[in-house]
Each structure stands twice: as C-alpha cells, then as structure tokens.
Amino acid sequence: MSTGARPLSLQSLPPVSPTTPPRSQTTLKPTLPAHNSTAGTPLYIACAANGSRSPDDYQSTLQALNSKGRVPRKSLGQHYMLNSDINEQLASAARVEEGDAVLEIGPGTGSLTNVLLNAGASVLAIEKDPYMASLVSERFASTERFRVLKEDFVKCRIHSHMTLLLGSKNSLDHPKSRYAKVVSNIPFNISTEVVKLLLPMGDIFSEVVLLLQEETAVRLVQSSLRTSEYRPINIFINFYSDPEYKFKVPRTNFFPQPNVDAAVVVFKLKQAADYPRVSSTKSFFSMVNSAFNGKRKMLRKSLQHICTPIEIEEALGSVGLPATSRPEELTMDDFVKLHNLIVKV
C-alpha cells in the first residue's frame, strides 16, 4: 500500500459537539448493504442515502475513507463500524458518563470516539495505523479531552499511560474516579491478546467493554465445563473478572463486511483483594496450562511434573473430586484448591 500522503482533509467528518446528548439506547436496527471489496486503488464506496442513520457513522465514515483513498488493511484487522446506535450501546454497556477516563483501542475514523466524547469522557486512543491516528488527531484537535498515541497496543506501556491520564484528571476541580474504563471495537485478530493484557489491570480499569468476533465472545465467556471449548483462557478470565455476554452485532454493520458476526462483552474487573487466594498467580496459571496441555489427559498424568500421581489423586480426593479427573471437569475454584494443595512456592 502506498504511503505517499495526500494532505489530510477532514471536511467529510463532523466536528465534535460536546453539547449534543447521545441518542437513546435503542435496539439494533438495520442491516447495511454488504460492502465486501477491499481491492486495490482507487477505492470508492457508494454511500446510499439512508435517513435513519446518523451522518457521523454511515456516510461520514465512508466519505472519510474515500477522501483518503483508504483501503481497510486486512493485516490490521480493520473493520469500520457504520452504525452509531451500536457505538452508543457500547458506551452504555460501560456506563460512560461525564468525567470518565476511557481507553479506546483502534479508533479508526473516530465514530465511537465521538460518542464517548459527547458523553463527557476523556479519551486516550491507541492507533497503530498512522493514517487513522492522524485523521482522529486532527478531527478532535479542538477538544482537550482527547489524545491519540501512534502505537501498537500489544506493545505499548498502557499501564503507565493510563496512570498519567488518571493522575492528571484527578488533579482537576472535579475528579471522577481513580479507575478508568475500556470501550473498544478491537481488531478481531488481537482479541485474545487484548483480553490477556487488560484483565489483570483491575488497579487501573473498572470495566472493559469490547466488541469481539461472536464466536470468540461465546468461547471466552460462555464455555461450559466438559466441553472442548473450555480452556485455560476461561480460568484466566474468571480469575480476573466477572464477564457478561451483552448482545450480538450482525456483520452487515461493518465495512468491509467480515465473514462472521460480532458481539459485545463486558468484563467487570476484580480488585487484587478479590482474586482467588493462591500463593502465586504465576505458578497457578502455569499449573492450569500444564493441566490442559495433554488433550483429555487425566490430571494425575498431566501434572506429574509437579508431584507424584498418588499425591495428585489424594489432593483431588480432598477437594471432593475423583482420582480420574480431567482438566475440563474442574471449575476455577477447583483449580485454586488443587493448586494450594500440590504446588509449593
């Protein structure tokens, strides 16, 4: 893709209007026409007239891409939201209100950012694509409540960035809280990495609200015991948060239209004092990962590098589990009890 930059023009994007209240939180409406082409240049996306849509989401998002000749980059997992009702429901799921500090990952053209700012939040956006970072930086240049960092989220020091943001906010006349929130339509290809990075940050964030691929959302939040989808990530998520699947988002609400639907998930982060009591989180998750390494292996075999099979059987018995237990049969609490019996730190 050419990096020759034409001057960034934001005439197709509406300015932020902080005094404009968000629209009411309605049910998902609409199906947009399918736009599947990501082929080369020049790119033109037809903007069909549709009076039921906010000019901020549908036409302006497409016009912004047209004005730059931008092609969404598959390598960055770019799928732009065209329905501001969904953006508003994302903000509502996180209960974003005046004075909140919000982290947004991958703001794109800024349609969700606009909703967050209009709700009165201060937004720190992390954008890997320098074109999109420049676009939203210029679009929201008139507000002091927005900052964008041109960084790869999975490599940036987000804890330090958010600590500085919260510190600066709490020094103002009307500090909101010592906790921030995450509200993001994230690239599907980094969803698991994002979850693993954010959930242990209960000292910084109170809630993490993500728009994920639906299959991933179901697997992360609703996988049940004794199923092939029940994996170490489920133990991890429930260790650090209380997750909730909120609602499905049809694929027709994105450009380019992905091959799968999406869904919104809310993770209410736990504070360290509320984590399950283990002597070491590192050794706990190491044990959990080892337990699942051998597909359908009994724990007395997969954990024999920690202690003898007899000791593992005795520990299982002491917590009310059969000696032949397999990892997919244990709840997080079962793993916590087993860890505290067999792992010596």
BAZA-128550 format. One record per residue (C-alpha): residue in one letter; x, y, z. Coordinates in steps of 0.25 Angstrom, whole numbers, always signed. Each point is the difference from the previous one (the first is absolute). Layout:
BEGIN
pt rest=a, xx=X, yy=Y, zz=Z
...
//
This chain:
BEGIN
pt rest=m, xx=+0, yy=+0, zz=+0
pt rest=s, xx=+5, yy=+14, zz=-4
pt rest=t, xx=+5, yy=+8, zz=+12
pt rest=g, xx=+0, yy=+13, zz=-9
pt rest=a, xx=-8, yy=+9, zz=+8
pt rest=r, xx=-10, yy=+10, zz=-6
pt rest=p, xx=-4, yy=+11, zz=+10
pt rest=l, xx=-9, yy=-5, zz=+11
pt rest=s, xx=-14, yy=+7, zz=-2
pt rest=l, xx=-11, yy=-3, zz=+10
pt rest=q, xx=-11, yy=+8, zz=-7
pt rest=s, xx=-8, yy=-13, zz=-1
pt rest=l, xx=+0, yy=-2, zz=+15
pt rest=p, xx=-9, yy=+8, zz=+9
pt rest=p, xx=+7, yy=+8, zz=+12
pt rest=v, xx=-2, yy=-5, zz=+14
pt rest=s, xx=-12, yy=+7, zz=+6
pt rest=p, xx=+2, yy=-3, zz=+15
pt rest=t, xx=-14, yy=+7, zz=+3
pt rest=t, xx=-7, yy=-10, zz=-9
pt rest=p, xx=-6, yy=-11, zz=+9
pt rest=p, xx=+1, yy=-14, zz=-5
pt rest=r, xx=-12, yy=-7, zz=-6
pt rest=s, xx=-8, yy=-9, zz=+8
pt rest=q, xx=+5, yy=-14, zz=+1
pt rest=t, xx=-9, yy=-8, zz=-10
pt rest=t, xx=+0, yy=-14, zz=-5
pt rest=l, xx=+9, yy=-3, zz=-11
pt rest=k, xx=-7, yy=+5, zz=-13
pt rest=p, xx=+4, yy=-2, zz=-13
pt rest=t, xx=+7, yy=-8, zz=-10
pt rest=l, xx=+10, yy=+7, zz=-8
pt rest=p, xx=+3, yy=-4, zz=-15
pt rest=a, xx=+12, yy=-9, zz=+0
pt rest=h, xx=+13, yy=+6, zz=-4
pt rest=n, xx=+10, yy=-11, zz=-2
pt rest=s, xx=+10, yy=+6, zz=-9
pt rest=t, xx=+14, yy=+3, zz=+5
pt rest=a, xx=+6, yy=+0, zz=-14
pt rest=g, xx=+11, yy=+10, zz=-4
pt rest=t, xx=-1, yy=+14, zz=-4
pt rest=p, xx=-7, yy=+9, zz=-2
pt rest=l, xx=-10, yy=-3, zz=+10
pt rest=y, xx=-14, yy=+5, zz=+0
pt rest=i, xx=-11, yy=-4, zz=+9
pt rest=a, xx=-14, yy=+3, zz=-4
pt rest=c, xx=-8, yy=+8, zz=+11
pt rest=a, xx=-14, yy=-4, zz=-2
pt rest=a, xx=-10, yy=+11, zz=+6
pt rest=n, xx=-6, yy=-5, zz=+13
pt rest=g, xx=-7, yy=+10, zz=+8
pt rest=s, xx=-1, yy=-9, zz=+12
pt rest=r, xx=+15, yy=+0, zz=+3
pt rest=s, xx=+9, yy=+11, zz=+7
pt rest=p, xx=+9, yy=+7, zz=-10
pt rest=d, xx=+11, yy=-3, zz=+10
pt rest=d, xx=+0, yy=-15, zz=-3
pt rest=y, xx=-4, yy=-4, zz=-13
pt rest=q, xx=+2, yy=+10, zz=-11
pt rest=s, xx=+11, yy=+8, zz=+7
pt rest=t, xx=+8, yy=-13, zz=+3
pt rest=l, xx=+0, yy=-4, zz=-14
pt rest=q, xx=+3, yy=+14, zz=-5
pt rest=a, xx=+12, yy=+1, zz=+9
pt rest=l, xx=+5, yy=-12, zz=-6
pt rest=n, xx=-3, yy=+4, zz=-14
pt rest=s, xx=+7, yy=+14, zz=+2
pt rest=k, xx=+13, yy=-7, zz=+4
pt rest=g, xx=-1, yy=-11, zz=-11
pt rest=r, xx=+1, yy=-9, zz=+12
pt rest=v, xx=-2, yy=-15, zz=-1
pt rest=p, xx=-2, yy=-7, zz=+14
pt rest=r, xx=+12, yy=-9, zz=+3
pt rest=k, xx=-2, yy=-14, zz=+2
pt rest=s, xx=+13, yy=-2, zz=+7
pt rest=l, xx=-5, yy=+10, zz=+11
pt rest=g, xx=-14, yy=-7, zz=+1
pt rest=q, xx=-7, yy=+13, zz=-4
pt rest=h, xx=-15, yy=+0, zz=-1
pt rest=y, xx=-7, yy=+13, zz=+2
pt rest=m, xx=-13, yy=+1, zz=+7
pt rest=l, xx=-11, yy=+7, zz=-8
pt rest=n, xx=-11, yy=+0, zz=+11
pt rest=s, xx=+1, yy=+11, zz=+11
pt rest=d, xx=-11, yy=-7, zz=+7
pt rest=i, xx=+9, yy=-11, zz=+3
pt rest=n, xx=+11, yy=+10, zz=+4
pt rest=e, xx=-10, yy=+6, zz=+10
pt rest=q, xx=-3, yy=-14, zz=+6
pt rest=l, xx=+15, yy=-3, zz=+2
pt rest=a, xx=+1, yy=+13, zz=+8
pt rest=s, xx=-13, yy=-3, zz=+7
pt rest=a, xx=+5, yy=-14, zz=+4
pt rest=a, xx=+12, yy=+7, zz=+6
pt rest=r, xx=-9, yy=+10, zz=+7
pt rest=v, xx=+9, yy=+11, zz=-6
pt rest=e, xx=-4, yy=+14, zz=+6
pt rest=e, xx=+6, yy=+14, zz=+3
pt rest=g, xx=+14, yy=+0, zz=+5
pt rest=d, xx=+3, yy=-15, zz=-3
pt rest=a, xx=+14, yy=-3, zz=-5
pt rest=v, xx=-1, yy=-10, zz=-12
pt rest=l, xx=+10, yy=-8, zz=-8
pt rest=e, xx=-4, yy=-3, zz=-14
pt rest=i, xx=+8, yy=-10, zz=-9
pt rest=g, xx=+0, yy=+2, zz=-15
pt rest=p, xx=-9, yy=+13, zz=-1
pt rest=g, xx=+0, yy=-1, zz=-15
pt rest=t, xx=-7, yy=+12, zz=-6
pt rest=g, xx=-5, yy=+4, zz=+14
pt rest=s, xx=-15, yy=-4, zz=+0
pt rest=l, xx=+1, yy=-7, zz=+14
pt rest=t, xx=+9, yy=+11, zz=+5
pt rest=n, xx=-10, yy=+11, zz=-4
pt rest=v, xx=-11, yy=-8, zz=+9
pt rest=l, xx=+10, yy=-1, zz=+11
pt rest=l, xx=+4, yy=+15, zz=+0
pt rest=n, xx=-15, yy=+4, zz=-1
pt rest=a, xx=-3, yy=-8, zz=+12
pt rest=g, xx=+10, yy=+9, zz=+7
pt rest=a, xx=+12, yy=-10, zz=+1
pt rest=s, xx=+15, yy=+3, zz=-1
pt rest=v, xx=+5, yy=-10, zz=-11
pt rest=l, xx=+14, yy=-6, zz=-2
pt rest=a, xx=+1, yy=-7, zz=-13
pt rest=i, xx=+10, yy=-10, zz=-5
pt rest=e, xx=+1, yy=-1, zz=-15
pt rest=k, xx=+11, yy=-8, zz=-8
pt rest=d, xx=-4, yy=+5, zz=-13
pt rest=p, xx=+7, yy=+14, zz=-2
pt rest=y, xx=-11, yy=+5, zz=-10
pt rest=m, xx=-11, yy=-3, zz=+9
pt rest=a, xx=+8, yy=+6, zz=+12
pt rest=s, xx=+2, yy=+13, zz=-8
pt rest=l, xx=-15, yy=+0, zz=-4
pt rest=v, xx=-5, yy=-1, zz=+14
pt rest=s, xx=+10, yy=+9, zz=+6
pt rest=e, xx=-4, yy=+11, zz=-10
pt rest=r, xx=-15, yy=-2, zz=+1
pt rest=f, xx=+0, yy=+1, zz=+15
pt rest=a, xx=+11, yy=+11, zz=+1
pt rest=s, xx=-10, yy=+10, zz=+6
pt rest=t, xx=-2, yy=-8, zz=+13
pt rest=e, xx=+10, yy=-2, zz=+11
pt rest=r, xx=-7, yy=-12, zz=+4
pt rest=f, xx=+6, yy=-9, zz=-11
pt rest=r, xx=+14, yy=-5, zz=-2
pt rest=v, xx=+4, yy=-11, zz=-10
pt rest=l, xx=+13, yy=-8, zz=+0
pt rest=k, xx=+6, yy=-6, zz=-12
pt rest=e, xx=+4, yy=-13, zz=+6
pt rest=d, xx=-3, yy=-15, zz=-1
pt rest=f, xx=-9, yy=-3, zz=+12
pt rest=v, xx=+6, yy=-13, zz=+3
pt rest=k, xx=+14, yy=+6, zz=+1
pt rest=c, xx=-3, yy=+14, zz=+7
pt rest=r, xx=+1, yy=+3, zz=+14
pt rest=i, xx=-15, yy=+2, zz=+3
pt rest=h, xx=+1, yy=-1, zz=+15
pt rest=s, xx=+10, yy=+12, zz=+0
pt rest=h, xx=-9, yy=+8, zz=-10
pt rest=m, xx=-13, yy=-2, zz=+8
pt rest=t, xx=+7, yy=+3, zz=+13
pt rest=l, xx=+4, yy=+13, zz=-5
pt rest=l, xx=-14, yy=+3, zz=-6
pt rest=l, xx=-7, yy=-4, zz=+13
pt rest=g, xx=+10, yy=+9, zz=+8
pt rest=s, xx=-2, yy=+12, zz=-9
pt rest=k, xx=-15, yy=-2, zz=+1
pt rest=n, xx=+0, yy=-1, zz=+15
pt rest=s, xx=+8, yy=+12, zz=+2
pt rest=l, xx=-12, yy=+8, zz=-7
pt rest=d, xx=-11, yy=+7, zz=+8
pt rest=h, xx=-10, yy=-11, zz=-2
pt rest=p, xx=+8, yy=-14, zz=+0
pt rest=k, xx=-9, yy=-11, zz=-4
pt rest=s, xx=+6, yy=-13, zz=+5
pt rest=r, xx=+14, yy=-7, zz=+1
pt rest=y, xx=-5, yy=-10, zz=-10
pt rest=a, xx=-1, yy=+1, zz=-15
pt rest=k, xx=-8, yy=-8, zz=-10
pt rest=v, xx=+3, yy=-7, zz=-13
pt rest=v, xx=-10, yy=+1, zz=-11
pt rest=s, xx=+5, yy=-5, zz=-14
pt rest=n, xx=-4, yy=-6, zz=-13
pt rest=i, xx=+13, yy=-8, zz=-1
pt rest=p, xx=+6, yy=-7, zz=-12
pt rest=f, xx=-4, yy=-15, zz=+1
pt rest=n, xx=+14, yy=-5, zz=-2
pt rest=i, xx=+5, yy=+5, zz=+13
pt rest=s, xx=-12, yy=-2, zz=+9
pt rest=t, xx=+6, yy=-11, zz=+9
pt rest=e, xx=+13, yy=+8, zz=+2
pt rest=v, xx=-8, yy=+12, zz=+4
pt rest=v, xx=-8, yy=-7, zz=+10
pt rest=k, xx=+12, yy=-6, zz=+6
pt rest=l, xx=+7, yy=+13, zz=+1
pt rest=l, xx=-12, yy=+8, zz=+6
pt rest=l, xx=-7, yy=-9, zz=+9
pt rest=p, xx=+11, yy=-1, zz=+11
pt rest=m, xx=+0, yy=+16, zz=+1
pt rest=g, xx=-11, yy=+1, zz=+10
pt rest=d, xx=+8, yy=+11, zz=+7
pt rest=i, xx=-2, yy=+9, zz=-12
pt rest=f, xx=-13, yy=-5, zz=-7
pt rest=s, xx=-13, yy=-3, zz=+6
pt rest=e, xx=-7, yy=-5, zz=-13
pt rest=v, xx=+5, yy=-5, zz=-13
pt rest=v, xx=-11, yy=+0, zz=-11
pt rest=l, xx=+4, yy=-6, zz=-14
pt rest=l, xx=-6, yy=-3, zz=-13
pt rest=l, xx=+6, yy=-13, zz=-4
pt rest=q, xx=-3, yy=-11, zz=-10
pt rest=e, xx=-12, yy=-7, zz=+5
pt rest=e, xx=+6, yy=-14, zz=+0
pt rest=t, xx=+11, yy=+6, zz=+8
pt rest=a, xx=-9, yy=+7, zz=+10
pt rest=v, xx=-8, yy=-13, zz=+2
pt rest=r, xx=+13, yy=-8, zz=+2
pt rest=l, xx=+6, yy=+9, zz=+10
pt rest=v, xx=-13, yy=+3, zz=+8
pt rest=q, xx=-10, yy=-12, zz=-1
pt rest=s, xx=+9, yy=-12, zz=-2
pt rest=s, xx=-5, yy=-11, zz=+9
pt rest=l, xx=+6, yy=-11, zz=+8
pt rest=r, xx=+3, yy=-13, zz=-7
pt rest=t, xx=+0, yy=+7, zz=-14
pt rest=s, xx=+11, yy=+1, zz=-10
pt rest=e, xx=-1, yy=+15, zz=+1
pt rest=y, xx=+3, yy=+0, zz=+15
pt rest=r, xx=+15, yy=+4, zz=+0
pt rest=p, xx=+10, yy=+8, zz=+9
pt rest=i, xx=-4, yy=+13, zz=-5
pt rest=n, xx=-14, yy=-2, zz=+7
pt rest=i, xx=+7, yy=-2, zz=+13
pt rest=f, xx=+8, yy=+12, zz=-2
pt rest=i, xx=-12, yy=+9, zz=-4
pt rest=n, xx=-8, yy=-5, zz=+13
pt rest=f, xx=+12, yy=+2, zz=+9
pt rest=y, xx=+2, yy=+15, zz=-4
pt rest=s, xx=-14, yy=+4, zz=-4
pt rest=d, xx=-15, yy=-3, zz=+0
pt rest=p, xx=-4, yy=-1, zz=-15
pt rest=e, xx=-13, yy=+2, zz=-6
pt rest=y, xx=-4, yy=-2, zz=-15
pt rest=k, xx=-9, yy=+12, zz=-3
pt rest=f, xx=-5, yy=-1, zz=-14
pt rest=k, xx=+2, yy=-4, zz=-15
pt rest=v, xx=+5, yy=+9, zz=-11
pt rest=p, xx=-3, yy=-4, zz=-14
pt rest=r, xx=+11, yy=+0, zz=-10
pt rest=t, xx=-8, yy=+9, zz=-9
pt rest=n, xx=+3, yy=+12, zz=+9
pt rest=f, xx=+15, yy=+0, zz=-4
pt rest=f, xx=+9, yy=+5, zz=-12
pt rest=p, xx=+6, yy=-9, zz=-5
pt rest=q, xx=-11, yy=-10, zz=+4
pt rest=p, xx=+8, yy=-11, zz=+7
pt rest=n, xx=-4, yy=-15, zz=-2
pt rest=v, xx=-5, yy=-1, zz=+15
pt rest=d, xx=-10, yy=+7, zz=+9
pt rest=a, xx=+5, yy=+8, zz=+12
pt rest=a, xx=-4, yy=+1, zz=+15
pt rest=v, xx=+2, yy=+10, zz=+11
pt rest=v, xx=+6, yy=-6, zz=+13
pt rest=v, xx=+1, yy=+7, zz=+14
pt rest=f, xx=+11, yy=-4, zz=+9
pt rest=k, xx=-1, yy=+6, zz=+14
pt rest=l, xx=+14, yy=+0, zz=+5
pt rest=k, xx=+3, yy=-5, zz=+14
pt rest=q, xx=+9, yy=+7, zz=+10
pt rest=a, xx=+12, yy=-8, zz=+5
pt rest=a, xx=-7, yy=-2, zz=+14
pt rest=d, xx=-11, yy=-8, zz=-8
pt rest=y, xx=+9, yy=-9, zz=-8
pt rest=p, xx=-1, yy=-15, zz=+4
pt rest=r, xx=+11, yy=-3, zz=+11
pt rest=v, xx=+12, yy=-6, zz=-6
pt rest=s, xx=+14, yy=+0, zz=+5
pt rest=s, xx=+5, yy=+5, zz=-14
pt rest=t, xx=-8, yy=+4, zz=-12
pt rest=k, xx=+12, yy=-4, zz=-9
pt rest=s, xx=+0, yy=-14, zz=+6
pt rest=f, xx=-15, yy=-1, zz=+0
pt rest=f, xx=-1, yy=+3, zz=-15
pt rest=s, xx=+12, yy=-9, zz=-3
pt rest=m, xx=-7, yy=-12, zz=+6
pt rest=v, xx=-13, yy=+3, zz=-7
pt rest=n, xx=+7, yy=+1, zz=-14
pt rest=s, xx=+7, yy=-13, zz=+3
pt rest=a, xx=-13, yy=-7, zz=+4
pt rest=f, xx=-6, yy=+3, zz=-14
pt rest=n, xx=+13, yy=-3, zz=-7
pt rest=g, xx=-4, yy=-14, zz=-2
pt rest=k, xx=-13, yy=-1, zz=-8
pt rest=r, xx=-9, yy=-8, zz=+9
pt rest=k, xx=+11, yy=-5, zz=+9
pt rest=m, xx=-4, yy=-2, zz=+15
pt rest=l, xx=+6, yy=+10, zz=+10
pt rest=r, xx=+8, yy=-11, zz=+7
pt rest=k, xx=+8, yy=-2, zz=-13
pt rest=s, xx=+1, yy=+15, zz=-6
pt rest=l, xx=+4, yy=+5, zz=+14
pt rest=q, xx=+10, yy=-11, zz=+4
pt rest=h, xx=+12, yy=+10, zz=-3
pt rest=i, xx=-5, yy=+8, zz=+13
pt rest=c, xx=-2, yy=-12, zz=+9
pt rest=t, xx=-3, yy=-15, zz=+0
pt rest=p, xx=-12, yy=-6, zz=-6
pt rest=i, xx=-4, yy=-5, zz=+14
pt rest=e, xx=+1, yy=+13, zz=+6
pt rest=i, xx=-8, yy=+6, zz=-11
pt rest=e, xx=-11, yy=-10, zz=+2
pt rest=e, xx=+0, yy=+3, zz=+15
pt rest=a, xx=-1, yy=+15, zz=-3
pt rest=l, xx=-12, yy=-3, zz=-9
pt rest=g, xx=-7, yy=-8, zz=+10
pt rest=s, xx=+2, yy=+10, zz=+11
pt rest=v, xx=-8, yy=+10, zz=-8
pt rest=g, xx=-11, yy=-10, zz=-4
pt rest=l, xx=+5, yy=-3, zz=-14
pt rest=p, xx=+2, yy=-14, zz=-6
pt rest=a, xx=+14, yy=-5, zz=-2
pt rest=t, xx=-2, yy=-1, zz=-15
pt rest=s, xx=-4, yy=+15, zz=-1
pt rest=r, xx=+4, yy=+7, zz=-13
pt rest=p, xx=+2, yy=+15, zz=-1
pt rest=e, xx=-13, yy=+3, zz=-8
pt rest=e, xx=-8, yy=-6, zz=+12
pt rest=l, xx=+6, yy=+11, zz=+10
pt rest=t, xx=-5, yy=+13, zz=+4
pt rest=m, xx=+9, yy=+12, zz=+3
pt rest=d, xx=-2, yy=-2, zz=+14
pt rest=d, xx=+3, yy=-15, zz=-1
pt rest=f, xx=+14, yy=+4, zz=-7
pt rest=v, xx=+2, yy=+10, zz=+11
pt rest=k, xx=-2, yy=-10, zz=+11
pt rest=l, xx=+9, yy=-11, zz=-7
pt rest=h, xx=+11, yy=+11, zz=-3
pt rest=n, xx=+1, yy=+3, zz=+15
pt rest=l, xx=+1, yy=-15, zz=+4
pt rest=i, xx=+10, yy=-4, zz=-10
pt rest=v, xx=+9, yy=+12, zz=-4
pt rest=k, xx=+10, yy=+4, zz=+10
pt rest=v, xx=+6, yy=+14, zz=-3
//
